[in-house]
Amino acid sequence: MGGAGFIAPDQDIRDSIESKAKKYGTLPLPLLVAVNVISDHCDEIDINNALFGSESFVVFQEPDGSLHEGPARRLPNGIWFGKDGHRNQLVSAVLISTNLDPYTSG
């Protein structure tokens, strides 16, 4: 039996899409990747973090000691944009469902 660990649906989604993107090599047509997330801990924030990069907030401390929140940013760890720029350009679209099974669809 395993011990405690972190739940990171955004990383699981990212890994799944990247694995599928690399599986087929160069294709003559756009690639749509479908991912079914089997987790009760996945929400829209996790999906956006996987696709566009993790949300990041910068807080500045003013000379008087007060804190000032800067603009929200996205880290360069999303499916389409990484630290070296654009990536996974063959993936044209991603379809994500959560907990989809034959008994919950239709």
Buried (B, 14 or more C-beta within 10 A) or exposed (E): EEEEEEEBBBBBBBEBBBEBBEEEEEEEEEBEBEBEBEEEEBEEEBBBBBBBBBEEEEEEEEEEEEEEEEEEEBBEBBBBBBEEEEBBEBBEEBEBEBEBEEEEEE
